[in-house]
Amino acid sequence: MPKLINFLQTRQIILLFVCATVVLCVAIPVSRVLKRDFEIDHILHKDYQNEYCMQYALIVAKDGLFPCHDCLNATIYLHVGEIWKYGKTCNGISGRYPQGLPFKDLIFQPQFYGTEQACLVEEKNKIYAYPALPECQNRTIKLLRPPGNKIDR
């Protein structure tokens, strides 16, 4: 997991991801950081009943066009291994996707197990950190969230 360092500037948070010897510097608007923090605070102060949940990612298994809820032309070309969506379920894959995954070229990959509250916080952090991922940085179209996430949850 990359080490995350925040530097507050006038209107942006600079996120430095340090992985081995590679440094990736990404500017995130302060408004996005404050929105994330507000939403996480709300999660932490709400009572959740589920003790056994998972935060997952839907990962691209085959290069191609996928629906994009944050794109002007409604689709985006994704490569194998890229994130299409982050999510949370307390019912496993069959409970979350009883009819099967939304698209055949996606893989369901659990990333974190814990209480519902912990999984919601993990999901929120990953969605808001998405613009800093190399896969997002390397695109000409910069997205605020993964293509399969309609909103920041």
N, C-alpha and C positions, 0 to 999 in steps of 0.2 A: 504494500500500500504506500502510495507516495506521501511524503511529508508535506504538510500544508502550512504555509506561512502567510498571514494576512498583514498588509500594510495599508493603513487608512490614508487616503488622500482627499482632496477637496470633494470630488464627486464619484470616485471609483475606489473599489477595493482591488488591489493588485494581488492576484493569487500566484504564488510560486510553487510549482510542483517539482520537487527534486527527486529524481529517480536515478540512482547510481551517479553518473556524471552529467546527465542531461537535465537542463533546467528549462521549464516551459513557463512563460510569463503571460498571464491573461488578465485583462482589465474587466472587472464585473461592476456594473453600476451599483452604487450604494443602495439605491432603491430596491434592487433585487435581493441584496444581502439582508436588508431590514425586513423585507417581506418574508423571506425564508425564516429569519429569527422569530418574527411574530407568529408565523404558522407553527413552528416547532414549540414555542412557548404555549400555544393553545393546546397542542397535542399533549404536552407534559402535564397540563392542569386538568385534563379530562380523564374520566374513569373508564377504562377499557376492561372487558370481561375475559377476553381470550388470552390464554397463557401460551399457547403453542401456535405460532404463526411463522411465516417466512416472507422475506423480501426477495424478489426474483427479478431477473432480466429476461426479456425476449431478445435473443441474439440471432442475427442473420446467418443462415446456413448456406445460402447460395446467392451470389451477386445478382442484383436486379433492382427493378423499380418497386418501391413500397409506398403505401399511403403516408402522407406527411400532414399532420394537423397544424403544423406551424409554418408551412410553405405556401407561397402564393399560387404555384401551379399544382398543388395538392399531391404531388408525388416527388420522391427523391430516390436517387440511385445509391444503394448501400452495398457495401462489400462484406464478404464473409467475416464474421467475428465482430461486426459493429452492433451497437445497441439500437434496437428499434423501440423498446419500451422498458421502463422500470415499473414494477408493481408490488403489491402486497396481497397475500392470501392467508386465511386461517383454515382453509378447506382443501389445501393441496391443489395440484394441477387439475384433477378431475372435478373438484368443486368450483374452481375458478373458471375453467374452460370445459364444461361438460360436453360440448359439441366438437371439441378439438381446438387447437390454437387458431387464431384469426387468419393465419396464412400458412401454407404448407412449408415454406422456406424459412421458418423460424424454429428456434430451439428454446425450450423452457429451461432456464438455468437458475436454480436456487443460489442466492448469494449470502444470505444472512438468516439465521433462525433466532427467535426470541419471542418475547411477549408482543402483543399487538402494538402496544405503544412504542416499543423499541424498533419494531419493523417499520412503523410509519415514519419515525424519525430517520431511520436509515434510508428509506425510499426518498424522503424529502431532500436529504442531503445529496443523494446521488443525482436527483433530477436537477437541482440547482447547480451542482458542480459539472453537469454535462457540457456546457460551453468550453470548459477547460480541457476536455479530453482531446488527445491528438486527432482522433477521427473527426471531431467537429472542427478543430482548428485547421485541418488540411482541406476543408471544403471551401468552395467559393461562396456558398450560402451558409451563413452563420446562424445556428438555431439556438434559441433560449432553453429548449428542452428536447428530449429525444423525440424523433418523428412520430412515434406511436402514443405519446402522452399528450392528450388534448389540453390538459391544464397542469398546474404544478403539483399534482398528486397522483 
